[in-house]
Amino acid sequence: MVQAYILIQTEVGKAANVAGQIALITGVTQAEDVTGPYDVIVRAEARNVDELGKMVVAQIQAVEGITRTLTCPIVHI
């Protein structure tokens, strides 16, 4: 299992709507709108890195109002 945080920048005024839509995507365990340099922070999980990448590109980035994403896989050192 691969887990990651996905940091999202949105168009002005779109953070709450984007977080709500992303929360419905299979594999997303948490989606919160926040303040700071990013507007939404998502925690997601997938069976492997390839599936995680497909989720981000095909489903998360497809949500209207997103301008940029940054995917940060969780590592256990």
Backbone atoms as SQL, in Angstrom:
CREATE TABLE atoms (id INTEGER PRIMARY KEY, chain TEXT, resi INTEGER, resn TEXT, atom TEXT, x REAL, y REAL, z REAL);
INSERT INTO atoms VALUES
  (1, 'A', 1, 'MET', 'N', 0.844, -1.183, 0.000),
  (2, 'A', 1, 'MET', 'CA', 0.000, 0.000, 0.000),
  (3, 'A', 1, 'MET', 'C', 0.888, 1.244, 0.000),
  (4, 'A', 2, 'VAL', 'N', 0.594, 2.181, -0.892),
  (5, 'A', 2, 'VAL', 'CA', 1.301, 3.462, -0.983),
  (6, 'A', 2, 'VAL', 'C', 0.350, 4.549, -0.515),
  (7, 'A', 3, 'GLN', 'N', 0.847, 5.405, 0.366),
  (8, 'A', 3, 'GLN', 'CA', 0.052, 6.531, 0.836),
  (9, 'A', 3, 'GLN', 'C', 0.779, 7.818, 0.487),
  (10, 'A', 4, 'ALA', 'N', 0.018, 8.885, 0.290),
  (11, 'A', 4, 'ALA', 'CA', 0.632, 10.166, -0.069),
  (12, 'A', 4, 'ALA', 'C', -0.240, 11.318, 0.390),
  (13, 'A', 5, 'TYR', 'N', 0.414, 12.456, 0.577),
  (14, 'A', 5, 'TYR', 'CA', -0.294, 13.716, 0.739),
  (15, 'A', 5, 'TYR', 'C', -0.238, 14.408, -0.608),
  (16, 'A', 6, 'ILE', 'N', -1.350, 14.988, -1.013),
  (17, 'A', 6, 'ILE', 'CA', -1.411, 15.721, -2.269),
  (18, 'A', 6, 'ILE', 'C', -1.779, 17.157, -1.918),
  (19, 'A', 7, 'LEU', 'N', -0.871, 18.071, -2.212),
  (20, 'A', 7, 'LEU', 'CA', -1.057, 19.487, -1.911),
  (21, 'A', 7, 'LEU', 'C', -1.618, 20.149, -3.160),
  (22, 'A', 8, 'ILE', 'N', -2.687, 20.901, -2.984),
  (23, 'A', 8, 'ILE', 'CA', -3.418, 21.427, -4.137),
  (24, 'A', 8, 'ILE', 'C', -3.607, 22.932, -4.031),
  (25, 'A', 9, 'GLN', 'N', -3.328, 23.610, -5.127),
  (26, 'A', 9, 'GLN', 'CA', -3.659, 25.027, -5.255),
  (27, 'A', 9, 'GLN', 'C', -4.898, 25.114, -6.147),
  (28, 'A', 10, 'THR', 'N', -5.807, 26.015, -5.784),
  (29, 'A', 10, 'THR', 'CA', -7.057, 26.157, -6.535),
  (30, 'A', 10, 'THR', 'C', -7.247, 27.599, -6.988),
  (31, 'A', 11, 'GLU', 'N', -8.225, 27.776, -7.849),
  (32, 'A', 11, 'GLU', 'CA', -8.651, 29.124, -8.199),
  (33, 'A', 11, 'GLU', 'C', -9.249, 29.762, -6.947),
  (34, 'A', 12, 'VAL', 'N', -9.234, 31.087, -6.885),
  (35, 'A', 12, 'VAL', 'CA', -9.744, 31.817, -5.734),
  (36, 'A', 12, 'VAL', 'C', -11.209, 31.439, -5.488),
  (37, 'A', 13, 'GLY', 'N', -11.514, 31.110, -4.245),
  (38, 'A', 13, 'GLY', 'CA', -12.879, 30.799, -3.846),
  (39, 'A', 13, 'GLY', 'C', -13.353, 29.389, -4.165),
  (40, 'A', 14, 'LYS', 'N', -12.471, 28.533, -4.659),
  (41, 'A', 14, 'LYS', 'CA', -12.871, 27.186, -5.083),
  (42, 'A', 14, 'LYS', 'C', -12.444, 26.075, -4.118),
  (43, 'A', 15, 'ALA', 'N', -11.696, 26.395, -3.064),
  (44, 'A', 15, 'ALA', 'CA', -11.098, 25.365, -2.210),
  (45, 'A', 15, 'ALA', 'C', -12.130, 24.422, -1.593),
  (46, 'A', 16, 'ALA', 'N', -13.183, 24.949, -1.017),
  (47, 'A', 16, 'ALA', 'CA', -14.173, 24.098, -0.352),
  (48, 'A', 16, 'ALA', 'C', -14.846, 23.160, -1.339),
  (49, 'A', 17, 'ASN', 'N', -15.197, 23.662, -2.501),
  (50, 'A', 17, 'ASN', 'CA', -15.835, 22.832, -3.524),
  (51, 'A', 17, 'ASN', 'C', -14.882, 21.748, -4.022),
  (52, 'A', 18, 'VAL', 'N', -13.619, 22.112, -4.264),
  (53, 'A', 18, 'VAL', 'CA', -12.622, 21.147, -4.723),
  (54, 'A', 18, 'VAL', 'C', -12.433, 20.052, -3.674),
  (55, 'A', 19, 'ALA', 'N', -12.289, 20.429, -2.409),
  (56, 'A', 19, 'ALA', 'CA', -12.104, 19.438, -1.339),
  (57, 'A', 19, 'ALA', 'C', -13.301, 18.495, -1.266),
  (58, 'A', 20, 'GLY', 'N', -14.491, 19.029, -1.393),
  (59, 'A', 20, 'GLY', 'CA', -15.695, 18.198, -1.354),
  (60, 'A', 20, 'GLY', 'C', -15.759, 17.202, -2.489),
  (61, 'A', 21, 'GLN', 'N', -15.399, 17.627, -3.692),
  (62, 'A', 21, 'GLN', 'CA', -15.422, 16.720, -4.838),
  (63, 'A', 21, 'GLN', 'C', -14.343, 15.646, -4.730),
  (64, 'A', 22, 'ILE', 'N', -13.165, 16.039, -4.273),
  (65, 'A', 22, 'ILE', 'CA', -12.061, 15.086, -4.159),
  (66, 'A', 22, 'ILE', 'C', -12.349, 14.049, -3.073),
  (67, 'A', 23, 'ALA', 'N', -13.025, 14.447, -2.015),
  (68, 'A', 23, 'ALA', 'CA', -13.338, 13.525, -0.922),
  (69, 'A', 23, 'ALA', 'C', -14.156, 12.329, -1.399),
  (70, 'A', 24, 'LEU', 'N', -14.847, 12.463, -2.513),
  (71, 'A', 24, 'LEU', 'CA', -15.688, 11.387, -3.053),
  (72, 'A', 24, 'LEU', 'C', -14.911, 10.388, -3.906),
  (73, 'A', 25, 'ILE', 'N', -13.658, 10.667, -4.219),
  (74, 'A', 25, 'ILE', 'CA', -12.861, 9.793, -5.083),
  (75, 'A', 25, 'ILE', 'C', -12.381, 8.575, -4.299),
  (76, 'A', 26, 'THR', 'N', -12.536, 7.402, -4.880),
  (77, 'A', 26, 'THR', 'CA', -12.066, 6.169, -4.258),
  (78, 'A', 26, 'THR', 'C', -10.556, 6.222, -4.057),
  (79, 'A', 27, 'GLY', 'N', -10.110, 5.915, -2.850),
  (80, 'A', 27, 'GLY', 'CA', -8.699, 5.971, -2.513),
  (81, 'A', 27, 'GLY', 'C', -8.329, 7.201, -1.712),
  (82, 'A', 28, 'VAL', 'N', -9.180, 8.214, -1.738),
  (83, 'A', 28, 'VAL', 'CA', -8.948, 9.420, -0.935),
  (84, 'A', 28, 'VAL', 'C', -9.476, 9.148, 0.473),
  (85, 'A', 29, 'THR', 'N', -8.606, 9.290, 1.463),
  (86, 'A', 29, 'THR', 'CA', -9.007, 9.036, 2.839),
  (87, 'A', 29, 'THR', 'C', -9.345, 10.321, 3.589),
  (88, 'A', 30, 'GLN', 'N', -8.844, 11.454, 3.087),
  (89, 'A', 30, 'GLN', 'CA', -9.129, 12.731, 3.728),
  (90, 'A', 30, 'GLN', 'C', -8.878, 13.851, 2.731),
  (91, 'A', 31, 'ALA', 'N', -9.727, 14.865, 2.742),
  (92, 'A', 31, 'ALA', 'CA', -9.553, 16.049, 1.895),
  (93, 'A', 31, 'ALA', 'C', -10.026, 17.259, 2.696),
  (94, 'A', 32, 'GLU', 'N', -9.118, 18.163, 2.964),
  (95, 'A', 32, 'GLU', 'CA', -9.427, 19.326, 3.799),
  (96, 'A', 32, 'GLU', 'C', -9.011, 20.607, 3.101),
  (97, 'A', 33, 'ASP', 'N', -9.848, 21.649, 3.188),
  (98, 'A', 33, 'ASP', 'CA', -9.415, 22.951, 2.708),
  (99, 'A', 33, 'ASP', 'C', -8.677, 23.636, 3.858),
  (100, 'A', 34, 'VAL', 'N', -7.558, 24.268, 3.522),
  (101, 'A', 34, 'VAL', 'CA', -6.656, 24.841, 4.521),
  (102, 'A', 34, 'VAL', 'C', -6.236, 26.246, 4.103),
  (103, 'A', 35, 'THR', 'N', -5.527, 26.937, 4.986),
  (104, 'A', 35, 'THR', 'CA', -4.951, 28.236, 4.637),
  (105, 'A', 35, 'THR', 'C', -3.452, 28.062, 4.428),
  (106, 'A', 36, 'GLY', 'N', -2.845, 29.017, 3.774),
  (107, 'A', 36, 'GLY', 'CA', -1.411, 28.957, 3.516),
  (108, 'A', 36, 'GLY', 'C', -1.134, 28.883, 2.031),
  (109, 'A', 37, 'PRO', 'N', 0.057, 28.405, 1.647),
  (110, 'A', 37, 'PRO', 'CA', 0.420, 28.387, 0.234),
  (111, 'A', 37, 'PRO', 'C', -0.395, 27.386, -0.589),
  (112, 'A', 38, 'TYR', 'N', -1.006, 26.408, 0.075),
  (113, 'A', 38, 'TYR', 'CA', -1.885, 25.455, -0.615),
  (114, 'A', 38, 'TYR', 'C', -3.291, 25.647, -0.085),
  (115, 'A', 39, 'ASP', 'N', -4.265, 25.308, -0.904),
  (116, 'A', 39, 'ASP', 'CA', -5.659, 25.527, -0.559),
  (117, 'A', 39, 'ASP', 'C', -6.365, 24.268, -0.074),
  (118, 'A', 40, 'VAL', 'N', -5.902, 23.114, -0.531),
  (119, 'A', 40, 'VAL', 'CA', -6.485, 21.825, -0.148),
  (120, 'A', 40, 'VAL', 'C', -5.349, 20.849, 0.094),
  (121, 'A', 41, 'ILE', 'N', -5.456, 20.055, 1.161),
  (122, 'A', 41, 'ILE', 'CA', -4.516, 18.968, 1.400),
  (123, 'A', 41, 'ILE', 'C', -5.309, 17.669, 1.438),
  (124, 'A', 42, 'VAL', 'N', -4.837, 16.704, 0.652),
  (125, 'A', 42, 'VAL', 'CA', -5.520, 15.414, 0.504),
  (126, 'A', 42, 'VAL', 'C', -4.587, 14.313, 0.993),
  (127, 'A', 43, 'ARG', 'N', -5.158, 13.331, 1.668),
  (128, 'A', 43, 'ARG', 'CA', -4.406, 12.105, 1.974),
  (129, 'A', 43, 'ARG', 'C', -5.067, 11.000, 1.171),
  (130, 'A', 44, 'ALA', 'N', -4.248, 10.261, 0.440),
  (131, 'A', 44, 'ALA', 'CA', -4.776, 9.218, -0.436),
  (132, 'A', 44, 'ALA', 'C', -3.931, 7.964, -0.327),
  (133, 'A', 45, 'GLU', 'N', -4.518, 6.834, -0.732),
  (134, 'A', 45, 'GLU', 'CA', -3.785, 5.578, -0.737),
  (135, 'A', 45, 'GLU', 'C', -4.156, 4.779, -1.976),
  (136, 'A', 46, 'ALA', 'N', -3.194, 3.970, -2.416),
  (137, 'A', 46, 'ALA', 'CA', -3.393, 3.111, -3.585),
  (138, 'A', 46, 'ALA', 'C', -2.520, 1.878, -3.402),
  (139, 'A', 47, 'ARG', 'N', -2.765, 0.862, -4.228),
  (140, 'A', 47, 'ARG', 'CA', -1.992, -0.380, -4.111),
  (141, 'A', 47, 'ARG', 'C', -0.521, -0.198, -4.456),
  (142, 'A', 48, 'ASN', 'N', -0.222, 0.698, -5.407),
  (143, 'A', 48, 'ASN', 'CA', 1.168, 0.924, -5.802),
  (144, 'A', 48, 'ASN', 'C', 1.318, 2.345, -6.356),
  (145, 'A', 49, 'VAL', 'N', 2.541, 2.715, -6.663),
  (146, 'A', 49, 'VAL', 'CA', 2.824, 4.072, -7.141),
  (147, 'A', 49, 'VAL', 'C', 2.127, 4.355, -8.466),
  (148, 'A', 50, 'ASP', 'N', 2.064, 3.370, -9.347),
  (149, 'A', 50, 'ASP', 'CA', 1.397, 3.569, -10.633),
  (150, 'A', 50, 'ASP', 'C', -0.083, 3.910, -10.442),
  (151, 'A', 51, 'GLU', 'N', -0.766, 3.184, -9.565),
  (152, 'A', 51, 'GLU', 'CA', -2.184, 3.464, -9.318),
  (153, 'A', 51, 'GLU', 'C', -2.367, 4.820, -8.663),
  (154, 'A', 52, 'LEU', 'N', -1.442, 5.190, -7.780),
  (155, 'A', 52, 'LEU', 'CA', -1.508, 6.506, -7.158),
  (156, 'A', 52, 'LEU', 'C', -1.370, 7.593, -8.225),
  (157, 'A', 53, 'GLY', 'N', -0.412, 7.430, -9.111),
  (158, 'A', 53, 'GLY', 'CA', -0.215, 8.397, -10.195),
  (159, 'A', 53, 'GLY', 'C', -1.439, 8.521, -11.088),
  (160, 'A', 54, 'LYS', 'N', -2.037, 7.383, -11.415),
  (161, 'A', 54, 'LYS', 'CA', -3.248, 7.411, -12.249),
  (162, 'A', 54, 'LYS', 'C', -4.383, 8.131, -11.539),
  (163, 'A', 55, 'MET', 'N', -4.521, 7.912, -10.220),
  (164, 'A', 55, 'MET', 'CA', -5.566, 8.594, -9.458),
  (165, 'A', 55, 'MET', 'C', -5.359, 10.105, -9.508),
  (166, 'A', 56, 'VAL', 'N', -4.128, 10.534, -9.315),
  (167, 'A', 56, 'VAL', 'CA', -3.847, 11.971, -9.302),
  (168, 'A', 56, 'VAL', 'C', -4.111, 12.583, -10.668),
  (169, 'A', 57, 'VAL', 'N', -3.574, 11.974, -11.716),
  (170, 'A', 57, 'VAL', 'CA', -3.691, 12.556, -13.053),
  (171, 'A', 57, 'VAL', 'C', -5.109, 12.431, -13.627),
  (172, 'A', 58, 'ALA', 'N', -5.704, 11.262, -13.521),
  (173, 'A', 58, 'ALA', 'CA', -6.987, 11.018, -14.183),
  (174, 'A', 58, 'ALA', 'C', -8.196, 11.490, -13.377),
  (175, 'A', 59, 'GLN', 'N', -8.083, 11.501, -12.060),
  (176, 'A', 59, 'GLN', 'CA', -9.268, 11.825, -11.258),
  (177, 'A', 59, 'GLN', 'C', -9.124, 13.140, -10.486),
  (178, 'A', 60, 'ILE', 'N', -8.045, 13.272, -9.728),
  (179, 'A', 60, 'ILE', 'CA', -7.910, 14.479, -8.901),
  (180, 'A', 60, 'ILE', 'C', -7.672, 15.710, -9.763),
  (181, 'A', 61, 'GLN', 'N', -6.712, 15.654, -10.687),
  (182, 'A', 61, 'GLN', 'CA', -6.433, 16.828, -11.520),
  (183, 'A', 61, 'GLN', 'C', -7.581, 17.169, -12.465),
  (184, 'A', 62, 'ALA', 'N', -8.516, 16.257, -12.630),
  (185, 'A', 62, 'ALA', 'CA', -9.673, 16.512, -13.490),
  (186, 'A', 62, 'ALA', 'C', -10.744, 17.359, -12.803),
  (187, 'A', 63, 'VAL', 'N', -10.617, 17.555, -11.496),
  (188, 'A', 63, 'VAL', 'CA', -11.602, 18.346, -10.758),
  (189, 'A', 63, 'VAL', 'C', -11.468, 19.814, -11.160),
  (190, 'A', 64, 'GLU', 'N', -12.570, 20.410, -11.528),
  (191, 'A', 64, 'GLU', 'CA', -12.567, 21.801, -11.966),
  (192, 'A', 64, 'GLU', 'C', -12.196, 22.735, -10.823),
  (193, 'A', 65, 'GLY', 'N', -11.312, 23.682, -11.098),
  (194, 'A', 65, 'GLY', 'CA', -10.895, 24.667, -10.109),
  (195, 'A', 65, 'GLY', 'C', -9.479, 24.456, -9.609),
  (196, 'A', 66, 'ILE', 'N', -8.867, 23.316, -9.937),
  (197, 'A', 66, 'ILE', 'CA', -7.499, 23.043, -9.517),
  (198, 'A', 66, 'ILE', 'C', -6.527, 23.696, -10.496),
  (199, 'A', 67, 'THR', 'N', -5.527, 24.379, -9.950),
  (200, 'A', 67, 'THR', 'CA', -4.509, 24.996, -10.808),
  (201, 'A', 67, 'THR', 'C', -3.177, 24.268, -10.739),
  (202, 'A', 68, 'ARG', 'N', -2.891, 23.592, -9.601),
  (203, 'A', 68, 'ARG', 'CA', -1.598, 22.899, -9.457),
  (204, 'A', 68, 'ARG', 'C', -1.691, 21.862, -8.352),
  (205, 'A', 69, 'THR', 'N', -0.975, 20.738, -8.535),
  (206, 'A', 69, 'THR', 'CA', -0.890, 19.724, -7.484),
  (207, 'A', 69, 'THR', 'C', 0.574, 19.367, -7.230),
  (208, 'A', 70, 'LEU', 'N', 0.840, 18.909, -6.018),
  (209, 'A', 70, 'LEU', 'CA', 2.151, 18.409, -5.640),
  (210, 'A', 70, 'LEU', 'C', 1.920, 17.139, -4.822),
  (211, 'A', 71, 'THR', 'N', 2.390, 16.009, -5.311),
  (212, 'A', 71, 'THR', 'CA', 2.185, 14.732, -4.644),
  (213, 'A', 71, 'THR', 'C', 3.409, 14.386, -3.802),
  (214, 'A', 72, 'CYS', 'N', 3.178, 14.088, -2.529),
  (215, 'A', 72, 'CYS', 'CA', 4.248, 13.781, -1.572),
  (216, 'A', 72, 'CYS', 'C', 4.010, 12.399, -0.995),
  (217, 'A', 73, 'PRO', 'N', 4.639, 11.358, -1.564),
  (218, 'A', 73, 'PRO', 'CA', 4.470, 10.007, -1.036),
  (219, 'A', 73, 'PRO', 'C', 5.010, 9.917, 0.397),
  (220, 'A', 74, 'ILE', 'N', 4.334, 9.154, 1.227),
  (221, 'A', 74, 'ILE', 'CA', 4.757, 8.954, 2.610),
  (222, 'A', 74, 'ILE', 'C', 5.811, 7.857, 2.643),
  (223, 'A', 75, 'VAL', 'N', 6.915, 8.121, 3.344),
  (224, 'A', 75, 'VAL', 'CA', 7.968, 7.118, 3.499),
  (225, 'A', 75, 'VAL', 'C', 8.120, 6.800, 4.989),
  (226, 'A', 76, 'HIS', 'N', 8.504, 5.578, 5.265),
  (227, 'A', 76, 'HIS', 'CA', 8.726, 5.147, 6.645),
  (228, 'A', 76, 'HIS', 'C', 10.205, 4.830, 6.793),
  (229, 'A', 77, 'ILE', 'N', 10.933, 5.743, 7.421),
  (230, 'A', 77, 'ILE', 'CA', 12.388, 5.606, 7.539),
  (231, 'A', 77, 'ILE', 'C', 12.739, 4.986, 8.883);
